[in-house]
Amino acid sequence: MARERPAPLTVIALLLAWLSLGGFTIAIWASTIDVRFGAQVALVVVGLWYGVSALGAALGLWRMRSWALPLVASWGGATLAAGWLPQFLTRNQPPLSTGIGATALLLLVVLPVWFYVRRRLRRPEPG
């Protein structure tokens, strides 16, 4: 018997699918800009990581599959990595407090989403 997808999971799935476009856009854009090679590779890798994990999580949530949970966690990791990239890739590094503040804000979004998804995708007890 198929489980009905709760409305919040539908919203999260649609938002993740939309956000995945941003990751792919960053990867494509980064492959065309003229920056030092290490920065370009990092931007492409993080962009692809973000896009693939967000799109996979969206698909898994849409279909109510348990494999969506690790992809939501991976999307959270990609989000944090993207937030810290300016700290390591720019010549005039932003203050450390910027990275810490960005991490705190991202965790305020990513952790509640992850805990909600985990609670909703748990398999029912047999019997």
Backbone hydrogen bonds, N-H to C=O, Kabsch-Sander energy under -0.5 kcal/mol:
donor,donor_aa,acceptor,acceptor_aa,energy
10,T,6,P,-1.8
11,V,7,A,-2.4
12,I,8,P,-2.6
13,A,9,L,-2.7
14,L,10,T,-2.5
15,L,11,V,-2.6
16,L,12,I,-2.7
17,A,13,A,-2.3
18,W,14,L,-2.2
19,L,15,L,-3.1
20,S,16,L,-2.1
21,L,17,A,-0.8
21,L,18,W,-0.8
22,G,18,W,-0.6
22,G,19,L,-0.7
23,G,19,L,-1.3
24,F,20,S,-2.2
25,T,21,L,-2.3
26,I,22,G,-2.4
27,A,23,G,-2.1
28,I,24,F,-2.4
29,W,25,T,-3.0
30,A,26,I,-3.1
31,S,27,A,-1.3
32,T,29,W,-1.6
33,I,29,W,-0.9
35,V,33,I,-1.1
39,A,36,R,-0.5
40,Q,36,R,-1.9
41,V,37,F,-2.6
42,A,38,G,-2.2
43,L,39,A,-2.5
44,V,40,Q,-2.3
45,V,41,V,-2.8
46,V,42,A,-2.6
47,G,43,L,-2.3
48,L,44,V,-2.6
49,W,45,V,-2.7
50,Y,46,V,-2.8
51,G,47,G,-2.6
52,V,48,L,-3.0
53,S,49,W,-2.3
54,A,50,Y,-2.4
55,L,51,G,-2.4
56,G,52,V,-2.7
57,A,53,S,-2.5
58,A,54,A,-2.4
59,L,55,L,-2.3
60,G,56,G,-2.6
61,L,57,A,-2.8
62,W,58,A,-2.5
63,R,59,L,-2.0
64,M,61,L,-0.8
65,R,60,G,-2.8
68,A,65,R,-1.5
69,L,66,S,-1.3
71,L,67,W,-0.9
72,V,68,A,-2.3
73,A,69,L,-2.1
74,S,70,P,-2.3
75,W,71,L,-2.5
76,G,72,V,-2.1
77,G,73,A,-2.0
78,A,74,S,-2.6
79,T,75,W,-2.4
80,L,76,G,-2.2
81,A,77,G,-2.5
82,A,78,A,-2.5
83,G,79,T,-1.8
84,W,80,L,-1.4
85,L,81,A,-1.2
87,Q,84,W,-1.0
88,F,84,W,-0.8
88,F,85,L,-1.3
89,L,85,L,-2.1
90,T,86,P,-1.2
93,Q,91,R,-1.3
98,T,95,P,-1.7
99,G,95,P,-0.9
100,I,96,L,-2.2
101,G,97,S,-2.7
102,A,98,T,-2.5
103,T,99,G,-2.3
104,A,100,I,-2.4
105,L,101,G,-2.4
106,L,102,A,-2.7
107,L,103,T,-2.7
108,L,104,A,-1.6
109,V,105,L,-0.8
109,V,106,L,-0.8
110,V,106,L,-3.5
111,L,107,L,-1.6
113,V,109,V,-1.6
114,W,110,V,-2.7
115,F,111,L,-2.8
116,Y,112,P,-2.4
117,V,113,V,-2.7
118,R,114,W,-2.7
119,R,115,F,-2.2
120,R,116,Y,-2.3
121,L,117,V,-2.3
122,R,118,R,-0.6
